[in-house]
Every structure is written in structure tokens, then in C-alpha cells.
């Protein structure tokens, strides 16, 4: 799976549609929670496959489901996944480019 480069604020704003779905303007700690997608589902936005984390998810389970690794998920989401043992329900993470 191809590594997805770090998104910048402008890209995140484009992905969110400018609807205020980004909880912080500080990209180093951004948590995008797209309300239009239910938790526990994947979706395509801006040329990337995303997954919206649900309560009880772990990165290892998400990685297994999508045929990738925890390390790759962390590399794809440097601002959202600072600690692989701490993810937040509702956050959307990049799985891969499509």
C-alpha cells in the first residue's frame, strides 16, 4: 500500500468541505470527525480511503480489516495518530490513496 504523505491544513479543509468538521486549526493535533459518515464505516473523500473510528476499535484490528499495518496507518495519519495505543471514536483516519 502506498504511503500517504502528511496532509496539511488546506487539504484537510478541502476534505471536510469547509463545514467546520475539523475540531482544531492546529494541524499537529487535528481530529477530523465527519458527521455525515457513521462511525465504523469507510468512505472515499479527496482521493483517499478513510475509516471513521468507532468505540472499541483498535489500530491493529483496523489494519487487519484493511490489509495494512499499524505502522502504515500511523504514517498515513501523523497528526491524528500520535500514540498507536490512543485513538478516538469519531475520528476519521486515512487508510490509503485510491
Beta strands, then each sheet from edge to edge (+ up, - down):
strand 1: 42-45
strand 2: 48-52
strand 3: 92-97
sheet 1: 1+ 2- 3+
end
